[in-house]
């Protein structure tokens, strides 16, 4: 009982015999770049992964039909025992590498390895709401284990490309949107982009540059599917870099009403006004 509980079955002479330990296949990593929208909405894609797979010709045995013999050193047990004081210690047989078998006629396809290099097409299902750097594990899609061992796992690491409009903060989507001075001062209804299409946003009169508005439920879905974040739109009052004569005159009148000092027109502007 002591050997079964604490893993000493192969050490104490009275313990039960353990089965041969076959090496597990190596885990693999695949880096996958996806778009911002794909990370938010989820997607399914196929990837080509180079890996060692079981040789179909020998079914992973590494030998031609009838080309396997029982190891004479361990009598096919995969372990050899020796006495050390009062204890009997079992170790993997060095002659057969713990397999209990020896290949006498290697497979011509895999040269006795039991595995061959292939390009495996694997379907990757990405849930909605994943973030940059998320690592997804696909069980059993790593390299095949040697000597018929269990296959390793495939780890897909996601890299989300930046979006030209949107940014992400946790479950929320952030974006900036320009409005004119008139819209900010007088108020307006404007359309702003979301991942679900355009939304109408009501801008109150007197809105200041830097004001932030929330669009509920327009953010990133939770991975468990139980909710969704919001989208925050930050408004920036756009200052025109060039004005028509009429625009300049109207803004100048507004400046006079408000008592705001403004720059006098330059010589070129005054001359142009004379000839118009």
PyMOL commands that set and color helices and strands:
alter all, ss='L'
color gray80, all
select helices_A, chain A and resi 2-6+36-41+146-148+181-186+245-258+267-274
alter helices_A, ss='H'
color red, helices_A
select strands_A, chain A and resi 28-34+43-54+68-70+79-84+87-92+101-103+115-126+135-138+154-160+167-169+172-179+188-194+197-203+212-215+231-237
alter strands_A, ss='S'
color yellow, strands_A
deselect
rebuild
show_as cartoon
